[in-house]
Amino acid sequence: MPHYGYACKKIEQYITAKVVEGAAGIRGVGDDRVTNVFAATREELSVSSWCERLACLADSSAPSVSPDRRALILLTELEEMFGELDLSQIETDVYREWRSAEEGGRHYEERIFAASDHAFPVLLRTFLELADRMLHENGHWEYTLAETTQLLHYMCPGLFPIWTPAIGRLLYGTEQPGYHKYHGYVFALRDFFHDSSVGQQLVQRAHEWEITPVQLAYSLLAQVAQQDSSE
């Protein structure tokens, strides 16, 4: 996927050894209140606790829609499996399927999180689709990344970086969201943590600060995006 290559180049350009070494004052991502609510409800998830989570995300007394029961059950199961996993440690695999003649009549491939002792392989878009069903009655999941990735980040802070229009502009030169852009972003970060000496330096710094590498990387990229927008 070309978006993966774009994201890799930009991450390596903006997250340098000097940037990681000079990083200071970063202790987390997002709203501490939301983080605390998700953490407090992680052990025993129910409809009421999910409503509390969604209301907290929406910063209101009640979520904008009632949670989709099927999506709630599936997301709860995924959180039990993936909630403590770390993008800097997780292995990946390749998902392949044969597309019909109408779709080009060819094999389709994309990367997925690999199976482990605690989790089975799941498409990244499955997480996004379920999160969208929790947040929107008639959402178009490929274009609701700003909302769905926030939910997924608080649910699994070690796996899912937040997507914002500013991040899209920084990595791809456009604020327009899209699944393949987010897919490229996630796996470019994963390989940066695994394969780059700077990425491994970032992982070590994040663990010293007791945050996830995803949180630190997002914070550094968001700082660059904010500087670019102010120039």
C-alpha positions in Angstrom: 0.0 0.0 0.0 1.5 3.4 -1.0 0.2 5.1 2.1 2.4 2.9 4.3 5.5 4.2 2.4 4.4 7.8 2.8 3.8 7.4 6.5 7.2 5.6 7.0 9.1 8.5 5.4 7.2 11.2 7.3 7.6 9.4 10.7 11.4 9.0 10.1 11.6 12.6 9.0 9.8 14.1 12.0 10.7 11.7 14.8 14.5 11.8 14.9 16.9 10.9 17.7 17.3 14.6 18.5 13.5 15.0 18.8 13.1 11.9 21.0 16.0 12.9 23.2 14.7 16.5 23.6 11.1 15.4 24.3 9.9 16.7 27.6 6.7 17.2 29.5 4.7 14.5 27.7 2.9 12.2 30.1 -0.1 11.0 28.1 -2.5 11.7 25.3 -5.9 13.2 25.4 -8.2 13.8 28.3 -7.1 12.3 31.7 -10.7 12.1 32.8 -11.6 9.9 29.8 -8.5 7.8 30.4 -9.6 7.2 34.0 -13.2 6.3 33.1 -12.0 3.7 30.5 -9.5 2.3 33.0 -12.0 2.1 35.8 -14.6 0.3 33.7 -12.1 -2.1 32.0 -12.5 -5.0 34.5 -16.3 -5.4 34.2 -17.8 -3.9 31.0 -21.5 -3.6 30.7 -24.1 -1.6 28.8 -24.1 1.0 31.6 -20.3 1.3 31.7 -20.1 1.6 27.9 -22.7 4.4 28.1 -20.5 6.1 30.7 -17.5 5.8 28.4 -19.4 7.2 25.4 -20.8 10.0 27.4 -17.4 10.9 28.6 -16.0 10.8 25.1 -18.9 13.1 23.9 -18.3 15.3 26.9 -22.1 15.2 27.7 -24.5 13.6 30.1 -25.5 10.9 27.6 -24.1 9.4 24.4 -25.5 10.7 21.2 -26.8 7.3 20.2 -27.6 4.1 22.2 -24.7 1.6 21.9 -25.2 -1.1 19.3 -25.5 -4.2 21.4 -23.8 -6.6 19.0 -20.9 -4.1 18.5 -20.7 -3.6 22.3 -20.3 -7.4 22.9 -17.7 -7.8 20.2 -15.7 -4.7 21.2 -15.7 -5.9 24.8 -14.3 -9.3 23.7 -11.6 -7.5 21.6 -10.7 -5.3 24.5 -10.2 -8.4 26.7 -7.8 -9.8 24.1 -6.0 -6.7 22.9 -6.4 -4.1 25.7 -2.9 -4.7 27.2 -1.0 -5.3 24.0 1.7 -3.0 22.6 2.2 -2.0 19.0 6.0 -2.0 19.7 5.8 -5.7 20.6 3.0 -7.2 18.5 3.7 -9.4 15.5 1.9 -9.0 12.2 0.6 -11.3 9.5 -0.9 -10.9 6.1 -4.6 -11.3 5.4 -5.4 -12.5 1.8 -8.7 -12.9 0.1 -9.9 -13.4 -3.5 -11.9 -10.5 -4.8 -14.8 -11.1 -7.3 -14.6 -10.2 -10.9 -16.6 -7.1 -10.2 -13.9 -6.0 -7.7 -11.0 -6.7 -10.1 -10.8 -10.5 -9.9 -7.6 -10.5 -8.0 -6.1 -11.4 -4.7 -6.4 -8.7 -2.0 -3.8 -8.4 0.8 -3.5 -6.3 3.9 -1.5 -6.6 7.2 -3.2 -7.6 10.4 -2.2 -8.1 14.0 -0.9 -11.7 14.2 -2.4 -14.4 16.4 -0.9 -14.8 19.9 -1.5 -16.9 23.0 -4.2 -14.3 24.0 -5.6 -13.1 20.7 -6.6 -14.2 17.3 -5.9 -12.3 14.1 -8.3 -9.4 13.4 -8.5 -6.9 10.6 -7.8 -3.4 11.6 -11.0 -2.3 9.8 -13.0 -4.7 12.1 -12.0 -2.5 15.1 -12.9 0.7 13.2 -16.3 -0.7 11.9 -17.3 -1.8 15.4 -16.2 1.5 17.0 -18.2 3.4 14.3 -21.3 1.3 15.1 -21.0 2.2 18.7 -20.8 6.0 17.9 -23.0 6.5 14.9 -26.4 5.2 13.8 -25.6 5.5 10.1 -21.9 6.2 10.0 -19.5 5.6 7.2 -16.7 4.0 9.1 -13.9 4.9 6.6 -14.6 8.6 7.2 -15.2 8.7 11.0 -11.6 8.1 12.0 -11.4 11.2 14.2 -14.1 9.7 16.5 -13.5 6.0 16.2 -9.7 6.1 16.7 -10.2 8.1 19.9 -12.5 5.4 21.2 -10.0 2.7 20.2 -7.1 4.6 21.6 -8.7 4.9 25.1 -9.8 1.2 24.8 -6.3 -0.1 23.7 -3.8 2.8 24.3 -0.9 0.6 23.3 -2.2 -0.3 19.9 -4.2 2.5 18.3 -2.8 6.0 17.5 -5.4 8.8 17.3 -6.2 10.1 13.8 -6.7 13.9 13.4 -7.0 16.1 10.3 -3.6 17.6 11.3 -2.0 14.1 11.4 -3.5 13.4 8.0 -2.1 16.6 6.6 1.3 15.9 8.2 1.6 12.3 6.9 -0.2 12.5 3.6 -0.7 16.2 2.7 -4.5 16.0 3.1 -7.0 16.2 5.9 -9.3 13.7 4.2 -9.5 10.5 6.2 -9.5 7.0 4.7 -8.9 3.5 5.9 -5.8 2.9 3.9 -4.2 6.0 5.3 -4.9 4.9 8.9 -3.8 1.4 8.1 -0.5 2.8 6.7 -0.1 5.0 9.8 -0.5 2.1 12.2 1.8 -0.3 10.6 4.4 2.4 9.7 4.6 3.1 13.5 4.7 -0.5 14.3 7.7 -1.1 12.0 9.4 2.1 13.2 9.3 0.8 16.8 10.5 -2.6 15.6 13.2 -1.8 13.0 14.5 1.6 13.7 17.1 2.5 16.3 15.3 5.8 16.8 12.0 3.9 17.2 13.6 1.7 19.8 14.9 4.7 21.6 11.4 6.1 21.6 10.0 2.8 23.0 12.5 3.0 25.9 11.7 6.6 26.7 8.0 5.9 26.6 8.3 3.0 29.0 10.4 5.2 31.4 7.6 7.7 31.4 5.0 4.9 31.9 3.1 5.8 28.7 2.8 3.7 25.6 5.1 4.2 22.6 2.0 5.0 20.5 1.1 7.8 22.9 4.6 9.3 22.8 4.9 9.0 19.0 1.4 10.6 18.5 2.4 13.4 20.8 5.6 14.1 18.9 3.8 14.1 15.6 1.0 16.3 16.9 3.6 18.8 18.1 5.1 19.0 14.6 1.6 19.3 13.0 0.8 22.2 15.4 4.0 24.0 14.6 3.3 23.6 10.8 -0.2 25.0 11.2 1.1 28.1 13.1 3.7 29.0 10.5 
